[in-house]
Amino acid sequence: YIAVNSRFKVNSKFRKSVEQNYRAGVESLDFTSPKTLGRINGWCADHTRGMIPRIIDQVNAQAVSYLMNAICFKGAWADKFDKEQTRLEPFRGYTRDIKRVNMMHRRGEYFYAEGEGFQAVRIPYGNGAFHMTVLLPAEGKAVSEMMATMDGEKFRRLQQGMEECDVDLKLPRFTTEAEQPLNEVISALGAPLIFTPQANFSQFASGSLFVSKMFQKAKIEVSEEGTKAAAVTAAIMVMSALPSDTRREVAFHADHPFAYIISERGTGSIFFMGQYTGE
């Protein structure tokens, strides 16, 4: 979705391209009107099923446009957790305080693996097309330390190397929300010029334009039923001025900080990833 300041005109070829190829809406709005804030946040709420009701707190009347992208995921576990088995149990965060969280519990067959300094379990959704992989570092090891050595290729090999085990699974019921600035991330990925007056957005509109701010808001809810997740990325553009018969029995108790990744089985595409620290 692209909200454009009515003072500026979008290149007609660009508008046609994004509408046809990406099914993106392009809308001209009065950035001085209080209604514009509600319109932009309303789009965000509608396209995340209400999980992220607000993406911005105010509209910059001098901005050229707000460009947004949303993704929403709602998946029911292939095998749901029994709410009767959920108990308040200790969770050891990064501080000395031991918190008590609603710990879900289920024993069943899951794909499982052990790496150097961590355990991993794959929890499928629905028909198995999507799944959540939970990565639990060994005691005394931080999530950041574990993930520092994890890349796309290692994650792919981890998935391929999992074996089906009889897993005693404990996972907290949790909700997390985060806002992540992306200027430095996108710059590191090879596009630093888009945040400078040297950027070339002539295909979008006339004038010297650049992206002043890019960020992402995300929310994820994990419960006995399954997972709901949503994320909205916004950019603000301004002017310059093999199986065994006997399955191994393992325990996977996520009672300290862990990472989670929601991905698609066929392509391995990652849709959401984050960490839970008990906060």
ZAMARGU-4260 file (C-alpha; in steps of 0.2 Angstrom, whole numbers, plus 5000, padded with zeros to 4 digits):
<rodrens>
0) 5000/5000/5000 | 5007/5017/4995 | 4999/5033/5003 | 5005/5048/4993 | 5005/5066/4998
5) 4992/5074/4987 | 5004/5088/4983 | 5015/5076/4973 | 5010/5065/4958 | 5016/5047/4956
10) 5023/5042/4939 | 5008/5034/4930 | 5019/5019/4924 | 5025/5016/4941 | 5007/5016/4948
15) 5001/5004/4934 | 5016/4992/4938 | 5013/4991/4956 | 4995/4989/4954 | 4996/4975/4941
20) 5011/4966/4947 | 5010/4968/4966 | 4991/4971/4968 | 4997/4986/4978 | 4985/5001/4981
25) 4991/5018/4978 | 4981/5032/4986 | 4983/5051/4985 | 4979/5058/5003 | 4980/5075/5011
30) 4994/5074/5023 | 4988/5089/5033 | 4971/5081/5037 | 4969/5072/5053 | 4959/5058/5043
35) 4975/5053/5034 | 4982/5045/5050 | 4967/5035/5053 | 4967/5029/5035 | 4985/5023/5035
40) 4983/5015/5052 | 4966/5008/5046 | 4975/4999/5032 | 4988/4992/5044 | 4974/4985/5055
45) 4964/4978/5041 | 4978/4969/5033 | 4985/4961/5050 | 4967/4956/5056 | 4969/4969/5070
50) 4985/4962/5077 | 4994/4978/5073 | 4981/4992/5074 | 4994/5006/5072 | 5010/5008/5062
55) 5013/5027/5064 | 5008/5040/5078 | 5007/5055/5066 | 5008/5060/5048 | 5023/5071/5042
60) 5014/5084/5032 | 5031/5087/5022 | 5033/5068/5018 | 5030/5063/5000 | 5023/5045/5004
65) 5022/5031/5016 | 5025/5014/5008 | 5019/4999/5018 | 5019/4980/5016 | 5010/4968/5028
70) 5011/4949/5031 | 4999/4940/5042 | 4999/4922/5047 | 4987/4911/5057 | 4991/4893/5060
75) 4983/4880/5070 | 4995/4866/5077 | 4993/4849/5068 | 4992/4842/5086 | 4985/4855/5098
80) 4991/4857/5116 | 4979/4852/5130 | 4974/4867/5140 | 4972/4856/5155 | 4990/4852/5154
85) 4996/4870/5154 | 5004/4875/5171 | 5013/4890/5179 | 5031/4885/5179 | 5048/4894/5181
90) 5056/4902/5167 | 5074/4908/5169 | 5077/4924/5159 | 5093/4934/5157 | 5091/4943/5174
95) 5093/4934/5190 | 5074/4934/5193 | 5065/4918/5189 | 5048/4922/5181 | 5033/4911/5181
100) 5025/4908/5164 | 5010/4898/5157 | 5020/4882/5151 | 5011/4872/5138 | 5015/4853/5139
105) 5013/4839/5126 | 5021/4823/5123 | 5021/4817/5105 | 5030/4813/5089 | 5040/4828/5083
110) 5056/4830/5072 | 5070/4834/5083 | 5089/4838/5082 | 5104/4842/5093 | 5117/4854/5087
115) 5133/4861/5095 | 5126/4870/5110 | 5108/4869/5106 | 5092/4858/5104 | 5079/4860/5090
120) 5061/4854/5088 | 5050/4857/5073 | 5031/4859/5077 | 5020/4857/5062 | 5004/4867/5058
125) 4988/4860/5050 | 4993/4849/5035 | 5012/4852/5038 | 5014/4865/5025 | 5021/4877/5038
130) 5030/4874/5054 | 5038/4882/5069 | 5056/4877/5073 | 5061/4881/5091 | 5079/4883/5094
135) 5084/4881/5112 | 5102/4885/5117 | 5111/4875/5130 | 5111/4881/5148 | 5122/4896/5150
140) 5122/4900/5132 | 5113/4916/5125 | 5101/4916/5110 | 5112/4929/5102 | 5127/4917/5104
145) 5118/4903/5096 | 5111/4913/5082 | 5127/4921/5078 | 5133/4904/5070 | 5116/4901/5061
150) 5114/4905/5043 | 5102/4900/5029 | 5113/4885/5024 | 5115/4879/5042 | 5097/4880/5045
155) 5093/4870/5029 | 5105/4857/5035 | 5097/4857/5052 | 5080/4854/5045 | 5086/4840/5034
160) 5095/4831/5048 | 5081/4830/5060 | 5074/4813/5066 | 5057/4809/5072 | 5057/4807/5091
165) 5045/4804/5105 | 5047/4822/5112 | 5042/4828/5130 | 5038/4846/5124 | 5036/4861/5135
170) 5034/4878/5127 | 5027/4894/5135 | 5011/4902/5130 | 5017/4919/5125 | 5013/4936/5115
175) 5027/4947/5109 | 5027/4964/5100 | 5042/4972/5093 | 5047/4987/5082 | 5063/4986/5073
180) 5072/5000/5063 | 5078/4994/5046 | 5089/5009/5040 | 5105/5001/5045 | 5099/4983/5040
185) 5094/4988/5023 | 5110/4998/5021 | 5121/4983/5026 | 5111/4972/5013 | 5118/4983/5000
190) 5106/4998/4998 | 5113/5012/5008 | 5110/5026/4995 | 5091/5025/4996 | 5093/5034/5013
195) 5103/5048/5006 | 5099/5063/4994 | 5109/5053/4981 | 5095/5041/4979 | 5087/5039/4962
200) 5068/5037/4963 | 5064/5045/4947 | 5053/5030/4942 | 5042/5033/4957 | 5040/5052/4955
205) 5049/5068/4950 | 5060/5077/4962 | 5075/5073/4973 | 5067/5059/4984 | 5075/5048/4997
210) 5069/5036/5011 | 5070/5045/5028 | 5065/5030/5039 | 5061/5012/5037 | 5055/5001/5051
215) 5045/4985/5055 | 5032/4981/5068 | 5028/4963/5072 | 5017/4954/5084 | 5016/4935/5087
220) 5004/4925/5098 | 5008/4907/5103 | 4995/4897/5112 | 4988/4879/5114 | 4978/4881/5098
225) 4992/4888/5087 | 5000/4904/5081 | 4995/4921/5075 | 5008/4932/5068 | 5008/4948/5059
230) 5021/4961/5053 | 5020/4978/5044 | 5036/4986/5036 | 5034/5004/5032 | 5046/5016/5023
235) 5043/5035/5024 | 5049/5044/5008 | 5054/5063/5009 | 5061/5076/4998 | 5080/5080/5000
240) 5083/5096/5008 | 5078/4789/5034 | 5066/4782/5049 | 5068/4770/5063 | 5055/4758/5070
245) 5060/4763/5088 | 5059/4782/5091 | 5071/4790/5103 | 5064/4798/5118 | 5070/4816/5121
250) 5065/4831/5133 | 5063/4848/5125 | 5059/4860/5139 | 5059/4878/5134 | 5061/4885/5151
255) 5074/4898/5146 | 5076/4911/5132 | 5074/4903/5115 | 5073/4907/5096 | 5058/4903/5085
260) 5057/4902/5066 | 5040/4900/5056 | 5044/4894/5038 | 5036/4885/5023 | 5041/4867/5021
265) 5041/4866/5002 | 5053/4881/4999 | 5060/4884/5016 | 5055/4902/5015 | 5055/4910/5032
270) 5040/4921/5036 | 5043/4926/5054 | 5057/4924/5066 | 5061/4930/5084 | 5065/4926/5102
275) 5056/4924/5118 | 5065/4930/5134 | 5051/4929/5146 | 5047/4947/5145
</rodrens>
